[in-house]
C-alpha cells in the first residue's frame, strides 16, 4: 500500500510558481496562475497573498481558505 502523499516543503520561485517537495522524494514546480482564474482562487492573483502560503499537514494552504490536494499538485507539477 502506498503511503499518503504529502507536501513536506514549499518554496516560492517566481511569479505564481512554487517548488514543492513531496514525501516520496519528488520535487516539482507548480504554476498556480492557471488555477487562480476562477472562484475563490482569484485571491491568488494578489502576489502578496500568494506568497503568504503555509504548509498544513498535507499540502500548501492560503489562510485556511484555499488549498489543493497534494495528489493534484503532484500530477500537474513539472519535475
C-alpha positions as CSV (number, residue, x, y, z in Angstrom):
1,X,0.0,0.0,0.0
2,X,1.3,3.5,-1.0
3,X,1.7,6.0,1.9
4,X,-0.5,9.1,1.8
5,X,1.1,11.7,-0.4
6,X,2.2,14.9,1.5
7,X,4.0,18.1,0.6
8,X,6.8,18.4,3.1
9,X,8.4,21.7,1.8
10,X,7.4,24.6,-0.4
11,X,9.4,27.4,-1.7
12,X,8.4,30.5,-3.8
13,X,10.3,30.6,-7.1
14,X,8.8,33.4,-9.1
15,X,5.6,34.8,-10.4
16,X,3.0,32.3,-9.4
17,X,5.3,29.3,-9.2
18,X,6.1,27.2,-6.2
19,X,8.7,24.4,-5.9
20,X,7.0,21.6,-3.9
21,X,8.8,18.7,-2.2
22,X,6.8,15.6,-1.6
23,X,7.3,12.9,0.9
24,X,8.1,10.3,-1.8
25,X,11.2,12.4,-2.7
26,X,9.8,14.1,-5.8
27,X,10.4,17.8,-6.3
28,X,8.0,19.6,-8.7
29,X,7.4,23.1,-9.8
30,X,3.7,24.1,-10.0
31,X,2.5,27.2,-11.8
32,X,-0.6,28.3,-9.9
33,X,-1.6,31.1,-12.4
34,X,-4.0,28.8,-14.4
35,X,-5.6,27.8,-11.1
36,X,-6.0,31.4,-10.0
37,X,-8.6,32.2,-12.7
38,X,-11.9,31.0,-11.0
39,X,-13.9,31.4,-7.9
40,X,-12.1,32.0,-4.5
41,X,-8.8,31.1,-6.2
42,X,-8.8,34.5,-7.9
43,X,-7.4,35.7,-4.5
44,X,-4.2,34.0,-5.5
45,X,-3.7,36.7,-8.2
46,X,-2.7,39.1,-5.4
47,X,1.0,38.3,-5.2
48,X,1.3,39.3,-1.6
49,X,-1.5,36.9,-0.7
50,X,0.0,34.2,-3.0
51,X,3.5,34.5,-1.4
52,X,2.0,34.2,2.1
53,X,1.3,30.5,2.0
54,X,1.8,28.0,4.7
55,X,2.0,24.2,4.9
56,X,-0.8,22.3,6.6
57,X,-0.2,18.6,7.5
58,X,-0.7,17.5,3.8
59,X,-0.4,20.4,1.4
60,X,0.0,24.1,0.7
61,X,-2.6,26.4,2.3
62,X,-3.6,30.0,2.0
63,X,-5.2,31.4,5.2
64,X,-7.3,28.2,5.6
65,X,-9.3,29.4,2.6
66,X,-7.5,27.9,-0.4
67,X,-5.8,24.5,-0.6
68,X,-5.3,21.8,-3.2
69,X,-5.0,18.1,-2.9
70,X,-1.3,17.1,-2.9
71,X,-2.1,14.4,-5.5
72,X,-3.5,17.0,-7.9
73,X,-0.4,19.2,-7.4
74,X,1.8,16.2,-7.9
75,X,0.0,15.4,-11.2
76,X,0.2,18.9,-12.6
77,X,3.7,19.7,-11.4
78,X,6.8,19.6,-13.6
79,X,9.9,17.9,-12.5
